[in-house]
Amino acid sequence: MKQTRFVLINASPKGEYSLSLQYAKYLFVHEENVEHTLVHVGERLTMMDYDESWLAETIEAIEKSDAIIWATPVYTMLVPWQLVRFFDLIKQKGRLSVFSGKYATAVMSCFHYYDHLAEEWLRGTCEDAGMSFIEGLSVDNKDLLDADFRKSMRFFMKEFHMACVNQIPVPRKSMPIVQGTIPIFEPTIITTDDNPKKDIKTVLLTDEYQKDGNLSKMIDVFLASYPNHVEVIDINTYQYEGACQGCLRCELVGECDRNDGFQTFYQDLVNSCDVLVHAMNIEGRYLKPVWKLFLDRTFANGHRTSMMGKHSCYLVSGPLGQVPQVRQFLEGKDRVGRENSMGIISDEVADSARLQAMIADMARRVDRASRAKYQKGVNFLGVGGMKIFRDLIYGMRGVVRDDHRFYKARKLYDFPQKDIKNQLFNVFMAVAFLFKPVRIGAYENMKPLYIAAHKRIVDSKKL
């Protein structure tokens, strides 16, 4: 059989020390008639400057290959900025066609925190470039140590290799994005209050300000309708030394390894505000790449949710309805971080007057919610995500001390097995439920008993 040529693209900035890379390398250990070229995209694109000749050689290697395996960690619910940048650079070179017709899959290492959003982005991006993407592996840090899991990995690789050799047709999961579908936003004349209040500290982060685009106009409407002073920050203007390196110095030592002051900037400005407004442009299947750079760098704050108990909202320009994973990212970020978002407004609304009224209403609502200290309820996105972090931090509490103190102080270690009262109740009921008459009695009285305490509060109109 002719050898199949793979390119193994490592998106981790840790290079050879990448966990996801070890899993991806194992795929080749027992598979016959394969050869692979390893490219360290994450490591080579971590600094703002990059080697043009290296990029040209990488594109040439991809062009000569039959298939690609992406090895990537998951950073802030997506692949690292370095991989987003890699696609962007190839697009700027006009060379996206090198991917066309090739097979692709991915190995993602994480603790399964929103890894589905990362794979959806990668799959959709590959499919947009004409690739046949086969569902990959999402792995945990100990999976490779398990013999049964390694057996499944060998099966996975054999199936993927067979698909490449036999050119097996693969269904496309994502729909192509229809360009040019966003109406031009034309708000009416806007008058801003000359005496805004200053007791609610508000920061607006954006990738576009005072330009001709829809997003700048949306910001103008928000600022005119919001009764408080707003500090507007264009995240493009920050002098980033480079991307997050995944080195965990922030977790182990408490300081970011970068020397550009981003950690202090973020903590002093964002962590101290009462309201945080995000104004964002969509590009491709995500936000503008600078947002990924910015958000990855916020990991210098560790797993501590800086907006917990505060308030936020989102202004989004672009085809949000066509990329639902972006909406889920924003909603998940809100729910896990308990940041009390007052909504996401997109400029997909055809009626400018209606869009303007929606933005104005949201501006007033976020002010009222902040003053009332309104706290939203949680849903699956928040509960599921927080339980992953809870178990992760508790299991590493001797190492990630700042995170541990944060979780302990806020009573986020809500392990059910530590609820002594509930444990005693279950012991008693386990004995009682051995008797059928007790189970029948419980069945007959379940409805009123289940709501008894809640009904007493409602009936008494308790505050």
N, C-alpha and C positions, 0 to 999 in steps of 0.2 A: 504493500500500500504506500502511496506517495505520502511523504511527511506533510502534516498540516502546520502552517506557520502562524503562530500566535504572537501577539504583542500583549504583554502583561503591563498594564499601566497602573502604577502605584500612586494614588492620590494623597497618601499620608505625608505630611511634612517631616515625619520621623525617618523617612528613608528606609534603610535596611532594618531599622528597629521597629518597623510597623507591625502591629499584630495582624491586621488584615492581610498584609503581604505574606505572612507565614502560612495562613490558610490557603491563599491563592497559589503559593509555591507547591503546597502539598498536592494540588490537583494534577501537577505534572509528574509527580514522583513515580506513579505506577501506570501511567497512560503511555502506550506505545505509539510510535510513529508521529510524535509531536516534537516541535522545537519552538522555543520562545525567546523573544527579546524583551528584556526588562527595562522599562522607562520610569524614572523617578520624577513624575510630574510635580507631586506635592513639594518635594524637597527643592527642585530647581526653580519653582515659581513662587517661593515663599517671600523673597525680597521683592521690592517694587521693580528693580531692574532685572532683566533676564538676558540670557545668551541667545542671540538670534540664530547662530549657527547650530546650537543645540536644538532649537525648535524646528529648523529646517531638516535636521537629521531624523528627528522624531516623526515628522510628517512623512518623510521618505520610508521609514520603517513601517508605518501604518499602511502606506500605499502598497507595499510589497506583501503584506500579511493577508491571511485568510480570515482571521477572527481576532477579537479583542476581549480580554478579560480585565475588567476594572476592579482593582482592589482599593477599597476606600473606607475610611472611618465615617461616622456620622457626626457632624458638628452642627449644633443649633438646628436640628431637625432637617438637615440637608447634607450633601457632600461638602467638603471643605471649599473655601473660596478659591483655592488654587486650581481645583478641577473646573469650577465655573469659568475661571479665567482662561484655562487651557482651551476650552471650546470657543470662548470669545476671541482669543488670539487667532485660532485657526480660521474662524469666520472672517475676521478682519483681513486675513491674508487671501481670502477668496478660495480656500482650499477645503471646504467642508465636504467636497465631493470625494475625498480620499476615504471617507467612511462608507460610502454608498456600496451596497451589495454585500457587505461583510456581516458576519454573525458576531453577536456580543452577549456577554452576561456579566454578572457582578458578584463580588464577595464583599459584604459589608460587615464590619465589626462594630459592635456597639452593645449597649445594654437593652436593646430593643425599644429605645425611646424615640418614637416617631420615625423609625427606620423606614416605614412604608412610604412616607413622603419623600425620603431621599431616593428610594428606588423608583418611585413614580416619576420624579424629575429626570433621573438618569435614563430611564426607559424611554420617556417621551422625547428627550433630547436626542437619543440615539435613533429613534424612529423618524424624527424630523430630518435626520441626516441620511436617511435611506438604509439604515441597518435593521437586521432581523434580531430583535432582542429576546432572549430566553430568560425566564424568571431565574434569578440568582439565589445565592445563599446569604441569609442574615445570621451571623454567628455571634456567640457570646465569648467571653474571654477564656472559658475552660472547655469549650466544645471539642476542640482538637485533641484533648487529652483522653477523650472517650472513644473506645474501640468501635462501638456501634456507629457513632457519628462519622468516624473516618471511613467506615464501610459505605455509608450513605454518600459521603463526598466522592468516593471512587466511582460509585454508580452515576452520580450527577455528572462527573467529568466525562465518563464514557458516553452518556446520552448526548451531552453537548457536543462532543467530538463527532459523534455519528451524524448529528444534525448538520454540522459544518461540511462533512465529507459528502453526504448525500443531498445537500442543499434542500433539506426538508422545509416546506413552507411553514412560516410562523405567523400566527394572527397578530395584527397590530392592536394594541390595547388603547393607545391614546388617539385622539382625533386631531387632525392638523389644525393649527390655529389660523383662523380667518383674519387676515390683516385688513386694516382700514375700516374697521367697524365702529370706531369711537366717534360720536358726534362732537363738533366743536362747541365748547362751553362758552356761552356769551352772557354773563351775568349783567344785571342792570348796574347803574352807577352805585358805587359803594362808599359810604361815609363812615370813617372810623372815629370812635369815641376818643376825644383828646385827653380825657381824665380816667384812664383805666384803673381799676383797683389793683393793689399790689400785695394783698394778704394771701392770695392763692398763687404760689409760685408755679408758673407754667412754662414748659419748654416744648418747642416744636422742632422736631428733627425732620429734615427733608433732603432729597437729592436734586430738587429744582426750586429756585426761589427768584421771584422778580424777573421771570422770562416770559416768553409768549405762549407757553404751553398751557394745557388745561389745568395742570396741577398748580401752577402759580396762581391762576385765577381762583381755584378752589381754596387755596390758602388765604387769598385776599378776602374772600367771603367769610371764611372762618374768623379771621382776625377782626373783621368789622362787626361780627355778631357776638364775639366773645367779650364779656365785660371786664376781663382781667388783663394785666400786662403779660405779654408773651415774648420770651427770648427765642428768636428763630436761629437755628443752626443748620447751615448747609454742610452735610457730612462729606461732600466732595472736597471741601477746603482744608480738612484736617491733614496735617503732614505725617501720614502713616510711614513708619519705618519699614513695616512689612506686615505680613499676615500672622495669624496665630500659628505657633510652631508645634502646638500639642505637647509641649515639654513638661507641663504641669508644675512649673516653678511657682506659679501663683497659688496652687493648692498646697504645695509642700513647704514653701518658704514664705509665701504671702505677698510676693512681689512678682510682677510681670517681667519676663526676661528682656522685653523690648525697652528701649531708652527714649521713646518718643512721648512719654507722659500720658499715654492714652488711659491707663488704669486710673490715674488721679483725676484726669478730665472727666471720665465717665462717672466715677464715684462722687466727685464733688458736685457735678452738674445734674446728672440724671437721678442719682440716688437721693438727692436732697430736694427734688421737686415734689409738688403735690399732684400735678397733672402733666402727663406726657402725651403729646400729639405726634403722630407719625403721618407724614405726607410722602407718598411713595409712587414711583412710576414702575409699571410692569414692563419687563423686557424678556422676550422669549417665554419660558415656562416658569419664570420666577420674577423677582424684583430686579431692578438694575444691579449689576454685580457689586457696586460699591456698598450696597446694603449687606451683602454676604461678608465682605471684608469687615465692615463695622460690627455686625452682629457676632461674628466669630471672635473678634477682639474683646467683646464684652464678657467672654468667659474668664477674663482676669478677675471677675467678681465671683468666680467659682460657681457652685450650684445654689448660691443664695439668690433668691428672687428679690431683686432690688425694688420692684414696684408693688410688693405685697401690701394690700390695703389701700393703695392709691388708685388713681383714676386715669383713664386714657381713652383715645379714640383714633380712628384711622381714616385718612383720605387717600384714595387709591385711583390713579389714572391708568387706564389700560383695560384689556379684555379679561377682567377678573372672572366673569362668568364662564370663560373658556378654560381657565386654569383653576379649578376648584381646590386643588391642593394648596394654592397660595392662601385662599380664604381659610382653609383648615389650619394652616400654619399660624396665621394671625389669631384665630380663635383659640387654638391650642396654647399658644404663647400667653394669651390672656388668662385662660382657665387654670393652667398649671401655676403661673406666677401670681394668681389671685389679684390681677391688676385692675379689675373692674372696668373693662372696656364698655364705653357707651355706644359702640357700633362701628361698622365699616361702611363707608359710602364710596361708591364707584362712580366714575363719570360716564358710565354706559347709558345713563338716562338721556333720552332724546330731547326732552323738554328742559331748556335751560332754567326757566323760572321754577320748575319743580325741583331741579337739582339744587338751585340756590336756596330754596326754602328748606330742603332737607339738611343742608350743611348748617344753615343758621340755627335750625332747631337743635341739631346735635351739639353745637357750640354752647347753647344755653343749657342743655340738659347736663353736659359734663360739668358745668359750673355748679348747677344745683346739686348734683350727685356728690361732688367733692365737699360742698359745704354741709351736706346732710350726713357725710361719712357713710354713704350707702355702700353696702357690701352685696355683691352678686352671689347667687348660689353657684354650686359647682355641678359639673356634669361628667360624663365618662372621659372626655378629653382631659379634664383637670384631675379627676380622681385617679385615673389610670396612670397618667404621667407622673403625678406626685408619689404614687406608691412605688414606682420604679426608682425614683430618686431617694425615697425614704429608705428602701431596702439597701440601695447602693451605698448611701452615706453611713448608715448604721453598720454595715458590714466592713467599712473602711474607716470607722470613726477614730481609730488610733493614728491614722495617717492624715486624713483631711480634717484637722482639728477645728478650723474656722467654720467649715460647713457643719460639723457636728454640733458646735455650740449654737449655731443659728437654728438648726432643726430642733434641738433640745429646748431652747428658750421659747420657741413658738409652738411647742407641743405637737410637732409634726410626726413624732414617733407614735403613731396611733395604732400600735399593734393590738389586734383583738385578743390575743392570748395573754396580754398583760392586764386585761380588764378583770380584776378578781371578782367583782360583783357578778359580771356576766358568766364567768367560769362556774361560780357556785350555783347560779341559776340553772345552768346547763347540766350540772351534776345532779341536782335535785330533779329536774324534769326528765333526765335519762332514766332515773329509777322509777319515777311516777308513771312514765309512758310505757313501762313494761306491762301495765294493766290496761286492757282494752276499754273498760268503762271510763277510765281517765282520758284516753284518747278520744273517745266519743264525746265526752263532756267538753273537751277542748275544741273539738270541731263545731259543736253546737253553739259555743259562746265566742268563737274566734272573732267575728266581725265587731261586736261591741267592745271586746277587750282590747283589740288592736288599736282602737282610736280613743280609748277612755281618757288617757292623760291629755291628749291633744284637744278633745272635745271640752274638757273642763276649762282649758285656757280660752277657747273660743267663746264658750257660754258665759264665762265670767268677765269677758272683755279685758283680760289682763294685759297690761302694757309690757 
